Amino acid sequence: MKDIRKKLGIALVVTMTTVTFATAYGAATAPVRAAAVENIHVNPIRNDEPTYQRINQYKELAMYYYWHGGDIQQSEKDIFKGITLKGKYDVVENAFKEATLLDPLDLNLKFSLASTQIIQKKVPEALQTYKQILNLDPNNFNANLLYGVYSKASGDDAAYKASVAKLKQIDVQKTNMYLQKLEQTEKIFNEKLITTAPANVQSKNHAIVILGYALADDGTMKEPLIERLKTGLAVANKYPNSKIIVTGGVPKQGITEADAMSKWLISQGINKDRIILENKSTDTVENGLFSTAILEKEGLKDVTVVTSASHIRRALAVFKEADHFYSKMNGKAGKRNFTNAVYLDYKSLEEAQQVSKDEKLVIYRDLLRTSGIWQYPELQR
């Protein structure tokens, strides 16, 4: 056991003998993320420290809770006195609220606050935060775009149209590009979900991409991941010449999702030479971006995305946007063909085909993240 105390005010007790890291969030090395955090000590933020240091403390706290969670009651007692916290994202939200009070001119802090409100589906609060940004910077493209898209997701078409009109005044070419992205994504809402191996897939240059799911603390796979693998196995057996990409990089007990998935497929008779591990991604957006880099490298043109029915539309939106980016970056006109195969985590296929307002919200959110608009500017994609 080693007590690791952060100079900026966050102290962590983890079950490790050696740890190296730059910060408590994104720059942390894999061992820190993989560590079993037993306790989190949050030192009160003092008013006799420089402003930048107090802001950094709140940012550190926010990003740590975003990744790991922690002792909510302790945060109430030591940091957010008089505020009742209901979960880890309450800590993240209130940390950014406090940071924005310390520097109300920093728009990135407001973007981060709005993103946390979106994660919690507090759309009216997020829209109000974006409105504050727009009051300060009316021509901010990202703020106008986010305000418009989330207004659209909540059913406010008038606000969406007004945002589009403003965006076209700012940058008509960029606006039209995003309108095309939204149009393509909205077609995915009507995507027919396939619960078996898809038919008529080109067997040459075809890839099966199986998306990961968080492992249990002991490194074992949970039911949704096993069911995704079973679906992927059926596709792999139907198309024996296709490569298989397993994507997921968050480690538990030193095992990534991709590691566990690969071992399971091999145990079911899949030749290990067919399997490509993508073991760096931490969420759906990174699943798409990092797997697409592999598709490019391997020259794989057709893709069957395998995941849960509740996740497939978001995954397809991300993969198609990632494909668009790589095609543009590499100066190629052609786009990949995407099919799907899903583990049905609904009572019926008819229910699975319905797209809720909440699902649209997260689909739009991850589309925008994949396009390059970070949730937490300079901190977390």
Salt bridges, closest charged atoms under 4 A:
ASP3 OD2 - ARG5 NH2 2.10
ASP48 OD2 - ARG46 NH2 2.80
ASP78 OD1 - LYS77 NZ 3.52
ASP90 OD1 - LYS122 NZ 3.97
GLU93 OE2 - LYS97 NZ 3.45
GLU93 OE1 - LYS122 NZ 2.79
GLU186 OE2 - LYS152 NZ 3.53
ASP217 OD1 - LYS252 NZ 3.54
GLU227 OE2 - LYS230 NZ 3.46
ASP283 OD2 - ARG369 NH2 2.54
GLU286 OE2 - ARG381 NH2 3.43
GLU296 OE1 - LYS332 NZ 3.06
GLU296 OE2 - ARG336 NH2 2.91
GLU321 OE2 - LYS181 NZ 2.76
ASP323 OD1 - ARG336 NH1 2.68
GLU359 OE2 - ARG313 NE 2.81
ASP366 OD2 - ARG314 NH1 2.82
ASP366 OD1 - ARG365 NE 2.99
ASP366 OD1 - ARG369 NH1 2.92
